[in-house]
Amino acid sequence: MEFINNINTLTIPELIKIYIDEFDSSGDRKMMMKGERYYKVDNDIQDRKMLRYENGTWVNDEVKTNHRLAHGFMHNLVDDKVNYLLSKPWTLECKNVPYLAKVNKLLGKRFQNKVSKLGTETSNKGIAWLYCYVDVKGVFKTMRIRSEECIPLWVDNDHEELQAMIRHYDVEVYEGKTKKIITKVEYHTPEGVSYFLLADGTSGLVILDAEMYLDVADESNDILPHFTINNEPGAWDKVPFVPFKNNDFELPDLQFVKTIVDDYDLTRSDVSNMLTDIKNAVTKLKGYNGEDKEQFMKDMAYYQMILLDDDGDAEVMTSNINIDAAEKHWQADKKDIFDFGQGVDKNQDKIGNEASGVALKFMYSGLDLKCNPMEENFKWAFEQLLYFVDKYIEVTHDGVKVDEVEVVFNRDIAINESQTITDCQNSKGVISDATIISNHPWVDDVSKEQAQIKKETAAEEDSIIQQNAADTEANKNDVVNL
């Protein structure tokens, strides 16, 4: 959202309420929630109701068969994308070794996993947020914040600089023995953070969260510092939220295939209903001996038979299902989902047991294109993150000189292993051994592999030297005996 520049007419709490109301009812937030639902295979088909016309109105028919087959296309598409780009450890490269070690230490051992979770979040919701803070012990930390809680107020149209961030989220509290839900609001600026509550739920006014200001000496100032280190308050001088974008439009992956996935779910569910619901078969009756239609349905369901008069007759009139046409429709839907979702259809009938490197490269071309904007946006996000790391190093007077750091993502590219090994062998003498080793499919760590090769080569040379020495000594003994 763009920042409203009319502070003179509206107070900050009034502005915050406007932004929250606008964001919570926006299509962007609804699509975020849809993205997460479809990833969890909770597709819209799950909400479908079977209606019947009764007494002049449409009502939900609880009896009629209603198969709701949700298919996990989005779960597979998102996981394939995240694993392809982020499952292999990415690396930070910097000539300043002490600084690089400090950066890795501050980010922590679990940060690789956190980035993968950010990848899933941004794929489902279009944008993910990483919050930078200093804990009570004075240690630099980062935390993922759910995208649907964050309302960014951008300075520019390219969404590269934040004017402020509004975070609103629900928490459970107890008043006596009664549990209730309250909505907390945080307003982050480059100077600090203010804490508010939504009085009487989301319909109420934004008021100051008095509990957060109990130990504040200056009651007139509602802006608290971003952090306190060695009893000294401090500010980041930037809004401490780092955006990890899915693409330049901040759109979730679901945006591009939702209607096709919905059609696939709907048509598969409809055919399933037709195959299992006896009400899809219309029975023509003549001389029926039963009492009414309900009696007829009970006899058919329980006894699989009905009683007729002497001149009675019953004829079942079924609606034929064109399975071939349905199959072709589903295959077309499935192809469109993978085409427009830029995924990889891992159908073994098409891939074969040993696809060539060229074929695999072609199959993954769509996934490569989808990962490119995400990778570029993640690299930019790392640059923003390092600002806060460098600021923390400056504030703590660590003494480490900051430097330029480059993040390198290592895609988990599918390869034909036998072909790749043959290519490595054929490249001997043409390119360096280091390049050959780095491209060998069995090597995970190039430096460790080079060290092991050096160790084994030295051991082999030592063994040859010892064997030659033994042979020489044996020859000497043979000469003396002669």
Secondary structure, DSSP 8 states (H G I E B T S, - for coil): -B----TTTS-HHHHHHHHHHHHHTSHHHHHHHHHHHHHTT--GGGG---EEEETTEEEE-SSS--------HHHHHHHHHHHHHHSS--EEE-S-HHHHHHHHHHH-TTHHHHHHHHHHHHHHHSEEEEEEEE-TTS-EEEEEE-GGGEEEEESSTT--SEEEEEEEEEEEEEETTEEEEEEEEEEE-SS-EEEEEETTGGGS-EEE-GGGGTT-S-TT---B-SEEETTEEE--SS-SEEEEESSTT---GGGGTHHHHHHHHHHHHHHHHHHH-GGGSEEEEEEE-SSSHHHHHHHHHHTS---EEEEEEEEEE-----HHHHHHHHHHHHHHHHHHTT-----HHHH-SS--HHHHHHHTHHHHHHHHHHHHHHHHHHHHHHHHHHHHHHHTT--------EEE--------HHHHHHHHHHTBTTB-HHHHHHH-TT-S-HHHHHHHHHHHHHHHHHHHHHHHHHHHHHHHHHHHH-
